[in-house]
Amino acid sequence: MQTSRGILRAPLLVLILLCAFYVILYIDRTNIAAAAPLMKADFHFNNTQMGAIFSAFAIPFAAFQLVGGSLVIGLARV
């Protein structure tokens, strides 16, 4: 990517990618919640199994929040 001043700086590129990842993870998390009743009925999941499915989306989201937050703090110092 290039701007009028030359090549886009790496910290700005990392920040843009982090924002894109956050949007994708947010969409995944909200869509799985919206689809849960249909999935539960179609696949005959019980509440424990649905909890495991929600955890499969929530745990990476939480981990990425920690990693992304520390990266943004590190980028702010640059």
PyMOL Python script that loads the backbone (N, CA, C, O; Angstrom):
from pymol import cmd

cmd.read_pdbstr("""\
ATOM      1  N   MET A   1       0.833  -1.175   0.000  1.00  0.00           N
ATOM      2  CA  MET A   1       0.000   0.000   0.000  1.00  0.00           C
ATOM      3  C   MET A   1       0.872   1.230   0.000  1.00  0.00           C
ATOM      4  O   MET A   1       1.920   1.264   0.646  1.00  0.00           O
ATOM      5  N   GLN A   2       0.440   2.236  -0.722  1.00  0.00           N
ATOM      6  CA  GLN A   2       1.214   3.467  -0.759  1.00  0.00           C
ATOM      7  C   GLN A   2       0.304   4.659  -0.488  1.00  0.00           C
ATOM      8  O   GLN A   2      -0.867   4.675  -0.866  1.00  0.00           O
ATOM      9  N   THR A   3       0.873   5.638   0.167  1.00  0.00           N
ATOM     10  CA  THR A   3       0.175   6.900   0.385  1.00  0.00           C
ATOM     11  C   THR A   3       0.893   7.961  -0.421  1.00  0.00           C
ATOM     12  O   THR A   3       1.835   7.665  -1.156  1.00  0.00           O
ATOM     13  N   SER A   4       0.449   9.191  -0.281  1.00  0.00           N
ATOM     14  CA  SER A   4       1.111  10.267  -1.017  1.00  0.00           C
ATOM     15  C   SER A   4       2.528  10.508  -0.509  1.00  0.00           C
ATOM     16  O   SER A   4       3.349  11.088  -1.219  1.00  0.00           O
ATOM     17  N   ARG A   5       2.818  10.073   0.704  1.00  0.00           N
ATOM     18  CA  ARG A   5       4.158  10.243   1.268  1.00  0.00           C
ATOM     19  C   ARG A   5       5.009   8.994   1.125  1.00  0.00           C
ATOM     20  O   ARG A   5       6.087   8.929   1.715  1.00  0.00           O
ATOM     21  N   GLY A   6       4.578   8.020   0.383  1.00  0.00           N
ATOM     22  CA  GLY A   6       5.377   6.811   0.201  1.00  0.00           C
ATOM     23  C   GLY A   6       4.675   5.596   0.768  1.00  0.00           C
ATOM     24  O   GLY A   6       3.447   5.535   0.809  1.00  0.00           O
ATOM     25  N   ILE A   7       5.467   4.625   1.207  1.00  0.00           N
ATOM     26  CA  ILE A   7       4.921   3.367   1.709  1.00  0.00           C
ATOM     27  C   ILE A   7       4.223   3.602   3.044  1.00  0.00           C
ATOM     28  O   ILE A   7       4.713   4.341   3.898  1.00  0.00           O
ATOM     29  N   LEU A   8       3.076   2.963   3.203  1.00  0.00           N
ATOM     30  CA  LEU A   8       2.304   3.057   4.433  1.00  0.00           C
ATOM     31  C   LEU A   8       3.126   2.506   5.590  1.00  0.00           C
ATOM     32  O   LEU A   8       3.722   1.434   5.480  1.00  0.00           O
ATOM     33  N   ARG A   9       3.156   3.222   6.673  1.00  0.00           N
ATOM     34  CA  ARG A   9       3.953   2.788   7.819  1.00  0.00           C
ATOM     35  C   ARG A   9       3.414   1.497   8.406  1.00  0.00           C
ATOM     36  O   ARG A   9       2.205   1.264   8.414  1.00  0.00           O
ATOM     37  N   ALA A  10       4.309   0.666   8.894  1.00  0.00           N
ATOM     38  CA  ALA A  10       3.939  -0.643   9.435  1.00  0.00           C
ATOM     39  C   ALA A  10       2.977  -0.555  10.622  1.00  0.00           C
ATOM     40  O   ALA A  10       2.031  -1.341  10.671  1.00  0.00           O
ATOM     41  N   PRO A  11       3.163   0.356  11.580  1.00  0.00           N
ATOM     42  CA  PRO A  11       2.207   0.407  12.697  1.00  0.00           C
ATOM     43  C   PRO A  11       0.776   0.707  12.247  1.00  0.00           C
ATOM     44  O   PRO A  11      -0.177   0.149  12.790  1.00  0.00           O
ATOM     45  N   LEU A  12       0.628   1.574  11.269  1.00  0.00           N
ATOM     46  CA  LEU A  12      -0.706   1.889  10.771  1.00  0.00           C
ATOM     47  C   LEU A  12      -1.317   0.678  10.069  1.00  0.00           C
ATOM     48  O   LEU A  12      -2.513   0.420  10.200  1.00  0.00           O
ATOM     49  N   LEU A  13      -0.511  -0.049   9.338  1.00  0.00           N
ATOM     50  CA  LEU A  13      -0.988  -1.255   8.669  1.00  0.00           C
ATOM     51  C   LEU A  13      -1.422  -2.309   9.697  1.00  0.00           C
ATOM     52  O   LEU A  13      -2.449  -2.964   9.517  1.00  0.00           O
ATOM     53  N   VAL A  14      -0.650  -2.471  10.763  1.00  0.00           N
ATOM     54  CA  VAL A  14      -1.009  -3.419  11.820  1.00  0.00           C
ATOM     55  C   VAL A  14      -2.314  -2.994  12.492  1.00  0.00           C
ATOM     56  O   VAL A  14      -3.161  -3.836  12.792  1.00  0.00           O
ATOM     57  N   LEU A  15      -2.473  -1.712  12.726  1.00  0.00           N
ATOM     58  CA  LEU A  15      -3.700  -1.214  13.336  1.00  0.00           C
ATOM     59  C   LEU A  15      -4.909  -1.457  12.433  1.00  0.00           C
ATOM     60  O   LEU A  15      -5.975  -1.831  12.923  1.00  0.00           O
ATOM     61  N   ILE A  16      -4.763  -1.255  11.150  1.00  0.00           N
ATOM     62  CA  ILE A  16      -5.849  -1.519  10.202  1.00  0.00           C
ATOM     63  C   ILE A  16      -6.203  -3.002  10.187  1.00  0.00           C
ATOM     64  O   ILE A  16      -7.382  -3.356  10.170  1.00  0.00           O
ATOM     65  N   LEU A  17      -5.202  -3.865  10.193  1.00  0.00           N
ATOM     66  CA  LEU A  17      -5.460  -5.308  10.226  1.00  0.00           C
ATOM     67  C   LEU A  17      -6.131  -5.733  11.526  1.00  0.00           C
ATOM     68  O   LEU A  17      -7.024  -6.581  11.512  1.00  0.00           O
ATOM     69  N   LEU A  18      -5.713  -5.155  12.648  1.00  0.00           N
ATOM     70  CA  LEU A  18      -6.359  -5.467  13.921  1.00  0.00           C
ATOM     71  C   LEU A  18      -7.831  -5.086  13.903  1.00  0.00           C
ATOM     72  O   LEU A  18      -8.679  -5.838  14.380  1.00  0.00           O
ATOM     73  N   CYS A  19      -8.130  -3.919  13.353  1.00  0.00           N
ATOM     74  CA  CYS A  19      -9.532  -3.498  13.262  1.00  0.00           C
ATOM     75  C   CYS A  19     -10.333  -4.446  12.380  1.00  0.00           C
ATOM     76  O   CYS A  19     -11.477  -4.770  12.697  1.00  0.00           O
ATOM     77  N   ALA A  20      -9.745  -4.889  11.287  1.00  0.00           N
ATOM     78  CA  ALA A  20     -10.434  -5.836  10.405  1.00  0.00           C
ATOM     79  C   ALA A  20     -10.675  -7.165  11.119  1.00  0.00           C
ATOM     80  O   ALA A  20     -11.745  -7.756  10.973  1.00  0.00           O
ATOM     81  N   PHE A  21      -9.700  -7.640  11.883  1.00  0.00           N
ATOM     82  CA  PHE A  21      -9.871  -8.891  12.628  1.00  0.00           C
ATOM     83  C   PHE A  21     -10.966  -8.760  13.684  1.00  0.00           C
ATOM     84  O   PHE A  21     -11.758  -9.682  13.877  1.00  0.00           O
ATOM     85  N   TYR A  22     -11.011  -7.608  14.371  1.00  0.00           N
ATOM     86  CA  TYR A  22     -12.050  -7.384  15.365  1.00  0.00           C
ATOM     87  C   TYR A  22     -13.436  -7.425  14.732  1.00  0.00           C
ATOM     88  O   TYR A  22     -14.362  -8.000  15.304  1.00  0.00           O
ATOM     89  N   VAL A  23     -13.581  -6.829  13.573  1.00  0.00           N
ATOM     90  CA  VAL A  23     -14.875  -6.826  12.889  1.00  0.00           C
ATOM     91  C   VAL A  23     -15.278  -8.251  12.512  1.00  0.00           C
ATOM     92  O   VAL A  23     -16.428  -8.644  12.708  1.00  0.00           O
ATOM     93  N   ILE A  24     -14.341  -9.022  11.976  1.00  0.00           N
ATOM     94  CA  ILE A  24     -14.639 -10.403  11.586  1.00  0.00           C
ATOM     95  C   ILE A  24     -15.022 -11.240  12.809  1.00  0.00           C
ATOM     96  O   ILE A  24     -15.991 -11.997  12.757  1.00  0.00           O
ATOM     97  N   LEU A  25     -14.273 -11.113  13.905  1.00  0.00           N
ATOM     98  CA  LEU A  25     -14.582 -11.876  15.112  1.00  0.00           C
ATOM     99  C   LEU A  25     -15.925 -11.462  15.701  1.00  0.00           C
ATOM    100  O   LEU A  25     -16.669 -12.309  16.196  1.00  0.00           O
ATOM    101  N   TYR A  26     -16.244 -10.171  15.655  1.00  0.00           N
ATOM    102  CA  TYR A  26     -17.527  -9.698  16.172  1.00  0.00           C
ATOM    103  C   TYR A  26     -18.678 -10.261  15.352  1.00  0.00           C
ATOM    104  O   TYR A  26     -19.686 -10.699  15.909  1.00  0.00           O
ATOM    105  N   ILE A  27     -18.533 -10.252  14.036  1.00  0.00           N
ATOM    106  CA  ILE A  27     -19.582 -10.789  13.161  1.00  0.00           C
ATOM    107  C   ILE A  27     -19.764 -12.287  13.417  1.00  0.00           C
ATOM    108  O   ILE A  27     -20.897 -12.764  13.485  1.00  0.00           O
ATOM    109  N   ASP A  28     -18.677 -13.024  13.557  1.00  0.00           N
ATOM    110  CA  ASP A  28     -18.777 -14.458  13.857  1.00  0.00           C
ATOM    111  C   ASP A  28     -19.512 -14.702  15.174  1.00  0.00           C
ATOM    112  O   ASP A  28     -20.377 -15.573  15.268  1.00  0.00           O
ATOM    113  N   ARG A  29     -19.152 -13.922  16.177  1.00  0.00           N
ATOM    114  CA  ARG A  29     -19.745 -14.111  17.499  1.00  0.00           C
ATOM    115  C   ARG A  29     -21.234 -13.795  17.494  1.00  0.00           C
ATOM    116  O   ARG A  29     -22.016 -14.524  18.105  1.00  0.00           O
ATOM    117  N   THR A  30     -21.636 -12.739  16.827  1.00  0.00           N
ATOM    118  CA  THR A  30     -23.053 -12.393  16.801  1.00  0.00           C
ATOM    119  C   THR A  30     -23.851 -13.346  15.915  1.00  0.00           C
ATOM    120  O   THR A  30     -24.999 -13.661  16.230  1.00  0.00           O
ATOM    121  N   ASN A  31     -23.271 -13.804  14.829  1.00  0.00           N
ATOM    122  CA  ASN A  31     -23.996 -14.723  13.952  1.00  0.00           C
ATOM    123  C   ASN A  31     -24.214 -16.077  14.601  1.00  0.00           C
ATOM    124  O   ASN A  31     -25.265 -16.686  14.401  1.00  0.00           O
ATOM    125  N   ILE A  32     -23.252 -16.567  15.374  1.00  0.00           N
ATOM    126  CA  ILE A  32     -23.445 -17.860  16.029  1.00  0.00           C
ATOM    127  C   ILE A  32     -24.557 -17.753  17.071  1.00  0.00           C
ATOM    128  O   ILE A  32     -25.296 -18.714  17.284  1.00  0.00           O
ATOM    129  N   ALA A  33     -24.685 -16.601  17.718  1.00  0.00           N
ATOM    130  CA  ALA A  33     -25.767 -16.415  18.687  1.00  0.00           C
ATOM    131  C   ALA A  33     -27.126 -16.369  17.987  1.00  0.00           C
ATOM    132  O   ALA A  33     -28.112 -16.891  18.507  1.00  0.00           O
ATOM    133  N   ALA A  34     -27.176 -15.748  16.818  1.00  0.00           N
ATOM    134  CA  ALA A  34     -28.433 -15.667  16.081  1.00  0.00           C
ATOM    135  C   ALA A  34     -28.839 -17.023  15.501  1.00  0.00           C
ATOM    136  O   ALA A  34     -30.027 -17.322  15.385  1.00  0.00           O
ATOM    137  N   ALA A  35     -27.869 -17.821  15.147  1.00  0.00           N
ATOM    138  CA  ALA A  35     -28.159 -19.126  14.538  1.00  0.00           C
ATOM    139  C   ALA A  35     -28.336 -20.241  15.560  1.00  0.00           C
ATOM    140  O   ALA A  35     -28.685 -21.362  15.189  1.00  0.00           O
ATOM    141  N   ALA A  36     -28.104 -19.960  16.834  1.00  0.00           N
ATOM    142  CA  ALA A  36     -28.133 -21.001  17.864  1.00  0.00           C
ATOM    143  C   ALA A  36     -29.460 -21.756  17.944  1.00  0.00           C
ATOM    144  O   ALA A  36     -29.432 -22.986  18.002  1.00  0.00           O
ATOM    145  N   PRO A  37     -30.612 -21.099  17.948  1.00  0.00           N
ATOM    146  CA  PRO A  37     -31.859 -21.878  18.045  1.00  0.00           C
ATOM    147  C   PRO A  37     -32.057 -22.837  16.864  1.00  0.00           C
ATOM    148  O   PRO A  37     -32.535 -23.957  17.043  1.00  0.00           O
ATOM    149  N   LEU A  38     -31.690 -22.396  15.670  1.00  0.00           N
ATOM    150  CA  LEU A  38     -31.831 -23.260  14.506  1.00  0.00           C
ATOM    151  C   LEU A  38     -30.842 -24.422  14.547  1.00  0.00           C
ATOM    152  O   LEU A  38     -31.196 -25.552  14.210  1.00  0.00           O
ATOM    153  N   MET A  39     -29.620 -24.150  14.954  1.00  0.00           N
ATOM    154  CA  MET A  39     -28.627 -25.217  15.077  1.00  0.00           C
ATOM    155  C   MET A  39     -29.042 -26.232  16.131  1.00  0.00           C
ATOM    156  O   MET A  39     -28.898 -27.440  15.945  1.00  0.00           O
ATOM    157  N   LYS A  40     -29.558 -25.720  17.238  1.00  0.00           N
ATOM    158  CA  LYS A  40     -29.972 -26.599  18.330  1.00  0.00           C
ATOM    159  C   LYS A  40     -31.089 -27.534  17.876  1.00  0.00           C
ATOM    160  O   LYS A  40     -31.096 -28.714  18.227  1.00  0.00           O
ATOM    161  N   ALA A  41     -32.030 -27.009  17.099  1.00  0.00           N
ATOM    162  CA  ALA A  41     -33.144 -27.829  16.621  1.00  0.00           C
ATOM    163  C   ALA A  41     -32.697 -28.808  15.537  1.00  0.00           C
ATOM    164  O   ALA A  41     -33.101 -29.971  15.551  1.00  0.00           O
ATOM    165  N   ASP A  42     -31.874 -28.352  14.604  1.00  0.00           N
ATOM    166  CA  ASP A  42     -31.453 -29.207  13.484  1.00  0.00           C
ATOM    167  C   ASP A  42     -30.539 -30.347  13.916  1.00  0.00           C
ATOM    168  O   ASP A  42     -30.688 -31.481  13.460  1.00  0.00           O
ATOM    169  N   PHE A  43     -29.599 -30.039  14.790  1.00  0.00           N
ATOM    170  CA  PHE A  43     -28.599 -31.039  15.170  1.00  0.00           C
ATOM    171  C   PHE A  43     -28.892 -31.705  16.508  1.00  0.00           C
ATOM    172  O   PHE A  43     -28.117 -32.549  16.957  1.00  0.00           O
ATOM    173  N   HIS A  44     -30.007 -31.337  17.155  1.00  0.00           N
ATOM    174  CA  HIS A  44     -30.423 -31.918  18.437  1.00  0.00           C
ATOM    175  C   HIS A  44     -29.342 -31.736  19.507  1.00  0.00           C
ATOM    176  O   HIS A  44     -29.027 -32.664  20.252  1.00  0.00           O
ATOM    177  N   PHE A  45     -28.779 -30.515  19.570  1.00  0.00           N
ATOM    178  CA  PHE A  45     -27.794 -30.198  20.603  1.00  0.00           C
ATOM    179  C   PHE A  45     -28.517 -29.930  21.911  1.00  0.00           C
ATOM    180  O   PHE A  45     -29.629 -29.401  21.920  1.00  0.00           O
ATOM    181  N   ASN A  46     -27.874 -30.300  23.027  1.00  0.00           N
ATOM    182  CA  ASN A  46     -28.409 -29.902  24.326  1.00  0.00           C
ATOM    183  C   ASN A  46     -27.714 -28.614  24.758  1.00  0.00           C
ATOM    184  O   ASN A  46     -26.854 -28.094  24.047  1.00  0.00           O
ATOM    185  N   ASN A  47     -28.098 -28.102  25.942  1.00  0.00           N
ATOM    186  CA  ASN A  47     -27.540 -26.821  26.393  1.00  0.00           C
ATOM    187  C   ASN A  47     -26.038 -26.901  26.651  1.00  0.00           C
ATOM    188  O   ASN A  47     -25.323 -25.926  26.422  1.00  0.00           O
ATOM    189  N   THR A  48     -25.559 -28.023  27.114  1.00  0.00           N
ATOM    190  CA  THR A  48     -24.122 -28.181  27.363  1.00  0.00           C
ATOM    191  C   THR A  48     -23.336 -28.117  26.061  1.00  0.00           C
ATOM    192  O   THR A  48     -22.285 -27.479  25.996  1.00  0.00           O
ATOM    193  N   GLN A  49     -23.837 -28.768  25.039  1.00  0.00           N
ATOM    194  CA  GLN A  49     -23.160 -28.740  23.739  1.00  0.00           C
ATOM    195  C   GLN A  49     -23.199 -27.339  23.138  1.00  0.00           C
ATOM    196  O   GLN A  49     -22.218 -26.896  22.539  1.00  0.00           O
ATOM    197  N   MET A  50     -24.314 -26.641  23.289  1.00  0.00           N
ATOM    198  CA  MET A  50     -24.376 -25.270  22.778  1.00  0.00           C
ATOM    199  C   MET A  50     -23.405 -24.363  23.532  1.00  0.00           C
ATOM    200  O   MET A  50     -22.815 -23.454  22.949  1.00  0.00           O
ATOM    201  N   GLY A  51     -23.244 -24.618  24.834  1.00  0.00           N
ATOM    202  CA  GLY A  51     -22.269 -23.851  25.609  1.00  0.00           C
ATOM    203  C   GLY A  51     -20.850 -24.067  25.104  1.00  0.00           C
ATOM    204  O   GLY A  51     -20.055 -23.129  25.059  1.00  0.00           O
ATOM    205  N   ALA A  52     -20.533 -25.298  24.726  1.00  0.00           N
ATOM    206  CA  ALA A  52     -19.210 -25.586  24.172  1.00  0.00           C
ATOM    207  C   ALA A  52     -19.021 -24.895  22.821  1.00  0.00           C
ATOM    208  O   ALA A  52     -17.929 -24.420  22.507  1.00  0.00           O
ATOM    209  N   ILE A  53     -20.081 -24.844  22.033  1.00  0.00           N
ATOM    210  CA  ILE A  53     -19.996 -24.157  20.730  1.00  0.00           C
ATOM    211  C   ILE A  53     -19.784 -22.668  20.934  1.00  0.00           C
ATOM    212  O   ILE A  53     -18.960 -22.057  20.254  1.00  0.00           O
ATOM    213  N   PHE A  54     -20.527 -22.077  21.873  1.00  0.00           N
ATOM    214  CA  PHE A  54     -20.332 -20.647  22.158  1.00  0.00           C
ATOM    215  C   PHE A  54     -18.927 -20.382  22.682  1.00  0.00           C
ATOM    216  O   PHE A  54     -18.320 -19.363  22.353  1.00  0.00           O
ATOM    217  N   SER A  55     -18.408 -21.300  23.498  1.00  0.00           N
ATOM    218  CA  SER A  55     -17.047 -21.132  24.022  1.00  0.00           C
ATOM    219  C   SER A  55     -16.011 -21.185  22.913  1.00  0.00           C
ATOM    220  O   SER A  55     -14.988 -20.504  22.977  1.00  0.00           O
ATOM    221  N   ALA A  56     -16.277 -21.997  21.895  1.00  0.00           N
ATOM    222  CA  ALA A  56     -15.334 -22.092  20.776  1.00  0.00           C
ATOM    223  C   ALA A  56     -15.211 -20.766  20.038  1.00  0.00           C
ATOM    224  O   ALA A  56     -14.198 -20.522  19.382  1.00  0.00           O
ATOM    225  N   PHE A  57     -16.211 -19.912  20.129  1.00  0.00           N
ATOM    226  CA  PHE A  57     -16.139 -18.593  19.507  1.00  0.00           C
ATOM    227  C   PHE A  57     -15.737 -17.517  20.510  1.00  0.00           C
ATOM    228  O   PHE A  57     -15.085 -16.543  20.134  1.00  0.00           O
ATOM    229  N   ALA A  58     -16.111 -17.674  21.774  1.00  0.00           N
ATOM    230  CA  ALA A  58     -15.847 -16.639  22.770  1.00  0.00           C
ATOM    231  C   ALA A  58     -14.405 -16.647  23.264  1.00  0.00           C
ATOM    232  O   ALA A  58     -13.831 -15.584  23.497  1.00  0.00           O
ATOM    233  N   ILE A  59     -13.815 -17.818  23.425  1.00  0.00           N
ATOM    234  CA  ILE A  59     -12.455 -17.897  23.960  1.00  0.00           C
ATOM    235  C   ILE A  59     -11.434 -17.267  23.003  1.00  0.00           C
ATOM    236  O   ILE A  59     -10.610 -16.474  23.457  1.00  0.00           O
ATOM    237  N   PRO A  60     -11.450 -17.581  21.700  1.00  0.00           N
ATOM    238  CA  PRO A  60     -10.519 -16.886  20.806  1.00  0.00           C
ATOM    239  C   PRO A  60     -10.773 -15.379  20.734  1.00  0.00           C
ATOM    240  O   PRO A  60      -9.832 -14.596  20.598  1.00  0.00           O
ATOM    241  N   PHE A  61     -12.046 -14.970  20.825  1.00  0.00           N
ATOM    242  CA  PHE A  61     -12.363 -13.542  20.821  1.00  0.00           C
ATOM    243  C   PHE A  61     -11.728 -12.856  22.027  1.00  0.00           C
ATOM    244  O   PHE A  61     -11.134 -11.786  21.892  1.00  0.00           O
ATOM    245  N   ALA A  62     -11.851 -13.464  23.199  1.00  0.00           N
ATOM    246  CA  ALA A  62     -11.257 -12.889  24.407  1.00  0.00           C
ATOM    247  C   ALA A  62      -9.738 -12.871  24.326  1.00  0.00           C
ATOM    248  O   ALA A  62      -9.109 -11.889  24.720  1.00  0.00           O
ATOM    249  N   ALA A  63      -9.149 -13.936  23.823  1.00  0.00           N
ATOM    250  CA  ALA A  63      -7.688 -13.980  23.694  1.00  0.00           C
ATOM    251  C   ALA A  63      -7.201 -12.912  22.724  1.00  0.00           C
ATOM    252  O   ALA A  63      -6.182 -12.263  22.963  1.00  0.00           O
ATOM    253  N   PHE A  64      -7.930 -12.736  21.634  1.00  0.00           N
ATOM    254  CA  PHE A  64      -7.533 -11.721  20.661  1.00  0.00           C
ATOM    255  C   PHE A  64      -7.684 -10.315  21.232  1.00  0.00           C
ATOM    256  O   PHE A  64      -6.929  -9.416  20.861  1.00  0.00           O
ATOM    257  N   GLN A  65      -8.648 -10.115  22.128  1.00  0.00           N
ATOM    258  CA  GLN A  65      -8.787  -8.817  22.779  1.00  0.00           C
ATOM    259  C   GLN A  65      -7.530  -8.493  23.588  1.00  0.00           C
ATOM    260  O   GLN A  65      -7.046  -7.361  23.565  1.00  0.00           O
ATOM    261  N   LEU A  66      -7.008  -9.487  24.300  1.00  0.00           N
ATOM    262  CA  LEU A  66      -5.802  -9.263  25.100  1.00  0.00           C
ATOM    263  C   LEU A  66      -4.587  -8.980  24.211  1.00  0.00           C
ATOM    264  O   LEU A  66      -3.835  -8.037  24.458  1.00  0.00           O
ATOM    265  N   VAL A  67      -4.408  -9.792  23.191  1.00  0.00           N
ATOM    266  CA  VAL A  67      -3.259  -9.615  22.293  1.00  0.00           C
ATOM    267  C   VAL A  67      -3.385  -8.310  21.523  1.00  0.00           C
ATOM    268  O   VAL A  67      -2.418  -7.555  21.415  1.00  0.00           O
ATOM    269  N   GLY A  68      -4.556  -8.044  20.995  1.00  0.00           N
ATOM    270  CA  GLY A  68      -4.767  -6.820  20.226  1.00  0.00           C
ATOM    271  C   GLY A  68      -4.604  -5.575  21.072  1.00  0.00           C
ATOM    272  O   GLY A  68      -4.036  -4.581  20.620  1.00  0.00           O
ATOM    273  N   GLY A  69      -5.101  -5.624  22.302  1.00  0.00           N
ATOM    274  CA  GLY A  69      -4.949  -4.471  23.186  1.00  0.00           C
ATOM    275  C   GLY A  69      -3.498  -4.180  23.517  1.00  0.00           C
ATOM    276  O   GLY A  69      -3.087  -3.020  23.548  1.00  0.00           O
ATOM    277  N   SER A  70      -2.720  -5.220  23.765  1.00  0.00           N
ATOM    278  CA  SER A  70      -1.302  -5.000  24.065  1.00  0.00           C
ATOM    279  C   SER A  70      -0.552  -4.488  22.832  1.00  0.00           C
ATOM    280  O   SER A  70       0.371  -3.683  22.955  1.00  0.00           O
ATOM    281  N   LEU A  71      -0.947  -4.951  21.656  1.00  0.00           N
ATOM    282  CA  LEU A  71      -0.318  -4.434  20.438  1.00  0.00           C
ATOM    283  C   LEU A  71      -0.639  -2.965  20.211  1.00  0.00           C
ATOM    284  O   LEU A  71       0.231  -2.190  19.815  1.00  0.00           O
ATOM    285  N   VAL A  72      -1.877  -2.583  20.457  1.00  0.00           N
ATOM    286  CA  VAL A  72      -2.267  -1.185  20.258  1.00  0.00           C
ATOM    287  C   VAL A  72      -1.523  -0.298  21.266  1.00  0.00           C
ATOM    288  O   VAL A  72      -1.084   0.798  20.916  1.00  0.00           O
ATOM    289  N   ILE A  73      -1.380  -0.758  22.497  1.00  0.00           N
ATOM    290  CA  ILE A  73      -0.616   0.012  23.477  1.00  0.00           C
ATOM    291  C   ILE A  73       0.826   0.146  23.031  1.00  0.00           C
ATOM    292  O   ILE A  73       1.428   1.212  23.161  1.00  0.00           O
ATOM    293  N   GLY A  74       1.382  -0.938  22.506  1.00  0.00           N
ATOM    294  CA  GLY A  74       2.758  -0.882  22.003  1.00  0.00           C
ATOM    295  C   GLY A  74       2.884   0.035  20.809  1.00  0.00           C
ATOM    296  O   GLY A  74       3.878   0.749  20.678  1.00  0.00           O
ATOM    297  N   LEU A  75       1.876   0.029  19.923  1.00  0.00           N
ATOM    298  CA  LEU A  75       1.915   0.931  18.766  1.00  0.00           C
ATOM    299  C   LEU A  75       1.755   2.383  19.157  1.00  0.00           C
ATOM    300  O   LEU A  75       2.296   3.266  18.491  1.00  0.00           O
ATOM    301  N   ALA A  76       1.017   2.650  20.232  1.00  0.00           N
ATOM    302  CA  ALA A  76       0.817   4.025  20.673  1.00  0.00           C
ATOM    303  C   ALA A  76       2.122   4.617  21.187  1.00  0.00           C
ATOM    304  O   ALA A  76       2.316   5.832  21.144  1.00  0.00           O
ATOM    305  N   ARG A  77       3.004   3.772  21.665  1.00  0.00           N
ATOM    306  CA  ARG A  77       4.291   4.264  22.189  1.00  0.00           C
ATOM    307  C   ARG A  77       5.285   4.566  21.088  1.00  0.00           C
ATOM    308  O   ARG A  77       6.277   5.256  21.324  1.00  0.00           O
ATOM    309  N   VAL A  78       5.037   4.057  19.876  1.00  0.00           N
ATOM    310  CA  VAL A  78       5.982   4.260  18.769  1.00  0.00           C
ATOM    311  C   VAL A  78       5.869   5.643  18.226  1.00  0.00           C
ATOM    312  O   VAL A  78       6.584   5.999  17.289  1.00  0.00           O
TER     313      VAL A  78
END
""", "prot")
cmd.dss("prot")
cmd.show_as("cartoon", "prot")
cmd.util.cbc("prot")
cmd.orient("prot")
